[in-house]
Amino acid sequence: MSETWHQDIVQASSHTPESLMGGGCTLDAKAAKWYAVYTSSRHEKSVGQHLKVREIEHFLPLYRTQRKWSDGSRVTLDLPLFPGYLFVCIQRMQRVRVLEVPGVLAVVGGTGGEPGQLTSTEIDTLRSGLSERNTQPHPLLKVGQRARIRSGSFAGMIGVVERMKYSFRVVLTLESIMQSFAVEVDSEELELVNAGQLCSP
């Protein structure tokens, strides 16, 4: 068993995933913003530990899943919801400190060569929603029936609807990092959205 898998099992058994740690962006709201960080493959948790040691506020969304080993045994793991990404709350001048962290490849860029910012609403929604909903990674989708979630932690977010055997799930996308994840919902929690309504609050 690799060291990375061992860390995943320890993380799951402790039931304290980093997706549930900490509060909002605690630095000066005018100076500190949330940014996505791209990491080496399977190094998201070690990067998070380095950031913690450096006292850099961060958020690593995790989801819980079960895996079966070749010997038939099953383990419960907490794995990154967005493989290769986590989020940091920093002032612009602190980007160099983040880039110095082992395993960090880049701060995800936005327009004009500047780092792409995420809103506090996106981060807060992820923080609260992951503790209440069954989520999992999902391939990025561009087409399909679109709907707005009307209630709960993800209320107001718009995504692509997929039908499951006994319920629905909505595939939501963080455009800033072009990553999607799926959330299970009941049909009464959804309202269909047409193309003209996509920009509505």
Buried (B, 14 or more C-beta within 10 A) or exposed (E): EEEEBEBBBEBBEEEEBBBBBBEBBEBEEEEBBBBBBBBEEBBBBBBBBBBBEEEBBBBBBBBBBEBEEEEEEEBBBBBBBBEBBBBBBBEEEBBEBBEEBEBBBEBBBBEEEEBBBBEBEBBBBBBBBBEEBEBBBBEEBEEEEBBBBEEBBBEEBBBBBBEEEEEBBBBBBBEBBEBBBBBBBEEEBBEEBEEEEEEEE
